[in-house]
Amino acid sequence: MAVAFTETTLDNGLVVIVHETHRVPLVAVNVWYHVGSKNETRGLTGLAHLFEHLMFEGAAHQPSGYFEPLQKAGGSVNGSTNPDRTNYWETVPANAVHLALWMEADRMGWMAPALTEARFDTQRAVVVNERRQSYENRPYGRAPFVVLDALFPDGHPYGWPTIGRLADLERVTLEDARQFLARFYHPANASLVVAGDVRAARILPMVEDLFGGIPAGPAAPAVLAADLEARGHRLWLEDRVELARLYLAWPTPAIFTEGDAELDLAADLLANGRTSRLYRRLIHDRRVATEVAASQVSRQLAGSFQVVVTAAPGTSLEALRAAVAEEVMRLADTGPTEDELARGRAQAEAAFVYRVQSLGGFGGLADQLNGYYFNKGAPDWFDADLARYLEVTADALQSAAARWLDPARAALVSVVPRGASELAVPGSVRARDDR
């Protein structure tokens, strides 16, 4: 699909991308700050996610928060943080685009005066509570943290959770936060997309007026990481759960690199949907599992492939590990059938089309333009992205599975009910309580 756009860079380094589409009288404003948890350091983790919260609280000229004014104007507002980037977006009626841009400019240029000790302490407490509710006090909630420990060596930029380690959140100071703000949240480390019922000739002067006077900050230091090798670590942890669960994970290619799309399709083929191999084998035919899923998580420095399977009562995690290993090896040995490959391509195309039907929001057209710019330097990389999936061959998928998904080197995490460590996969050691 052809997506026309206008791209310019302000003198302060802010990249501005405008896409005109007049289907509906709406405009999506989408800002990506090129900072995520990978830009943190061990001992000071969680700052990127903490700033996602802080920057919603308001800046110097709008100190009372961002949700109410935009929602009163008929808009929707949200944001998110992941290991690679932080984004904020608003979808507003076309007549409210100036308001949305003004508020984004306010927090980009005038956040520091509003970053008080009281606001910092309040939002840190909110994040700590979110961490406890979403992870520590949720069944299987700590498992993703342990998977990171099993998959990434100490010091790797993806080795800690985006929400941060609890001890780090408790020790971080206001001065740490101010330094992080100055280093990363400025025009030269951001990209802005305005998409919808707008004219580039009108929007670009508006952006220049609102953002052009914000000083460029320092160049963000590059984040480097050595190539990952599958290490085959086996860890276990106890949790307040009734059914044991097994996580299998491998390091895989970075986003948009060779093998990434093939492994996306391999995940669907193996464990997503009632026609997938593991669903049929473990749930439908043998009834030894209650849930199974797989995913290829694609990031800038590396990807990770995961299979997650929850044991049915009376089924050992070792039996599930062996069954998953057998299906993965079968895929690596014989590849997909033509029917499986055709179904995977069709699902990928449908998901792609569904995403770009939305103008704003997570994964919508504006978000995609920003994502392609961020990862490829090409906002209109839509056709090339879709072609990665439509052109996958059976041999290429088989080769990717054989290269990356060696069952003998999978990182394994067993989550078992309290007092039932014997249910863990043999050879596992207790996960460290490094929260």
PyMOL commands that set and color helices and strands:
alter all, ss='L'
color gray80, all
select helices_A, chain A and resi 37-39+47-54+67-72+94-109+112-114+117-136+143-151+166-171+174-184+187-189+200-211+260-271+277-285+317-334+338-357+365-376+382-390+394-404+407-409+421-423
alter helices_A, ss='H'
color red, helices_A
select strands_A, chain A and resi 6-9+15-20+26-33+76-81+86-93+190-196+234-239+245-252+289-298+303-311+411-417+429-430
alter strands_A, ss='S'
color yellow, strands_A
deselect
rebuild
show_as cartoon
